[in-house]
Each structure stands twice: as C-alpha cells, then as structure tokens.
Amino acid sequence: MATIQRVYSVLTGKELNEYDEEGSLFEGTDASSERLVAYNPAIPIESFDLVITDECHRSIYGTWRQVLEYFDAFTVGLTATPSLHTLGFSARTSSRNTL
C-alpha cells in the first residue's frame, strides 16, 4: 500500500519534495503537467493484478495518470465525491453505487 506519489518516486528513482508528497490536483498542481514514467525493470508492469486507488478524482487524470497506467492490471477507482471527469473513468472500469 502506498500513495500514488510514492509509487511514482519508486518507479522513477526521483525523490519527492514535501509539496508533491502531500499535494493533489485540486490544491494547485498544474493538471497539464503529466508525470512521465518509463519502464523500470526493477518493478515490472505485471507486478500487480489489481490496482486500487482511493480518492481517484485526484489521481486518474493529468499529473499522476501514467503511474496508474504503468501497470498491466485491472484498476479500481474509489471516490466519495464523483465529478464529471471521474464518471468517464467509472463507466469504463466499474459500476457506481449510491446510498
């Protein structure tokens, strides 16, 4: 279990600054600044069969998307605050439940 920021750091070998460690797309990060992730033989793309991301409305697009797409795995995105951009992600990956 790890944050998407920490997985990015491990995949790329780059240390994170404090803002990247704790920040999100909705706290001022430029959503157009995609984090590029190249293949890392120490962590093969088939390392996981399932990737679960909580607060997916903060991570499925823009900055951290390539981290999620790196792994050849099913992806489940969880959020209690769906927005328009998460509905597209949810529609192609899972079902939506409301209380």
C-alpha positions as CSV (number, residue, x, y, z in Angstrom):
1,M,0.0,0.0,0.0
2,A,1.4,3.4,-1.0
3,T,0.4,6.8,-2.2
4,I,0.5,7.4,-5.9
5,Q,3.2,9.9,-5.3
6,R,5.4,7.3,-3.6
7,V,4.9,4.8,-6.4
8,Y,5.9,7.5,-8.9
9,S,9.1,8.1,-6.8
10,V,10.0,4.4,-6.7
11,L,9.3,3.9,-10.4
12,T,11.4,6.9,-11.5
13,G,14.0,6.9,-8.7
14,K,13.3,10.6,-8.1
15,E,12.9,12.0,-4.6
16,L,9.7,13.9,-3.9
17,N,9.5,17.3,-2.4
18,E,7.1,17.8,0.5
19,Y,4.5,19.5,-1.7
20,D,4.4,16.6,-4.2
21,E,4.2,14.1,-1.4
22,E,1.1,15.7,0.2
23,G,-0.4,17.8,-2.7
24,S,-3.2,16.9,-5.0
25,L,-4.5,18.2,-8.4
26,F,-7.1,20.3,-6.6
27,E,-4.6,22.0,-4.3
28,G,-2.8,24.0,-7.0
29,T,-0.9,21.4,-9.0
30,D,-0.9,22.1,-12.8
31,A,-3.2,19.4,-14.1
32,S,-1.5,19.6,-17.5
33,S,1.9,18.7,-16.1
34,E,1.8,14.9,-16.7
35,R,4.4,12.8,-14.8
36,L,6.2,10.7,-17.3
37,V,7.0,7.1,-16.2
38,A,9.4,5.0,-18.2
39,Y,9.8,1.2,-17.9
40,N,11.6,0.2,-14.7
41,P,12.9,-3.4,-14.8
42,A,13.1,-3.4,-11.0
43,I,9.3,-3.1,-11.0
44,P,7.8,-5.0,-14.0
45,I,4.5,-3.8,-15.3
46,E,3.0,-7.2,-14.4
47,S,3.8,-6.7,-10.7
48,F,0.2,-6.4,-9.7
49,D,-3.1,-8.0,-10.9
50,L,-5.2,-5.3,-9.3
51,V,-4.5,-1.6,-8.6
52,I,-7.0,0.2,-6.2
53,T,-6.9,3.9,-6.0
54,D,-8.8,5.8,-3.3
55,E,-9.7,9.4,-3.9
56,C,-9.5,8.6,-7.7
57,H,-10.8,12.1,-8.6
58,R,-7.4,13.4,-7.6
59,S,-5.3,10.8,-9.5
60,I,-6.9,9.4,-12.6
61,Y,-6.1,12.2,-15.0
62,G,-3.3,14.7,-15.6
63,T,-0.3,14.6,-13.3
64,W,-0.4,11.0,-11.9
65,R,-2.3,9.1,-14.7
66,Q,0.8,7.5,-16.1
67,V,1.6,5.9,-12.7
68,L,-1.8,4.2,-12.8
69,E,-1.4,3.2,-16.5
70,Y,2.1,1.8,-15.9
71,F,0.9,-1.5,-14.5
72,D,-0.8,-4.1,-16.7
73,A,-3.6,-4.6,-14.1
74,F,-7.2,-4.0,-13.5
75,T,-7.7,-0.6,-12.0
76,V,-10.5,0.2,-9.5
77,G,-11.0,3.9,-8.7
78,L,-12.9,4.8,-5.5
79,T,-14.3,8.2,-4.6
80,A,-17.0,9.6,-2.4
81,T,-17.1,12.8,-4.4
82,P,-17.6,11.9,-8.1
83,S,-17.1,14.7,-10.7
84,L,-17.6,14.7,-14.4
85,H,-14.1,13.5,-15.2
86,T,-14.4,10.6,-12.8
87,L,-17.7,9.4,-14.4
88,G,-15.8,8.6,-17.6
89,F,-13.3,6.5,-15.6
90,S,-16.0,4.8,-13.6
91,A,-18.1,4.0,-16.7
92,R,-15.3,2.0,-18.3
93,T,-13.9,0.3,-15.2
94,S,-16.6,-0.4,-12.7
95,S,-20.1,0.3,-11.5
96,R,-21.3,3.2,-9.5
97,N,-23.2,2.8,-6.2
98,T,-25.1,5.5,-4.3
99,L,-26.6,5.4,-0.9
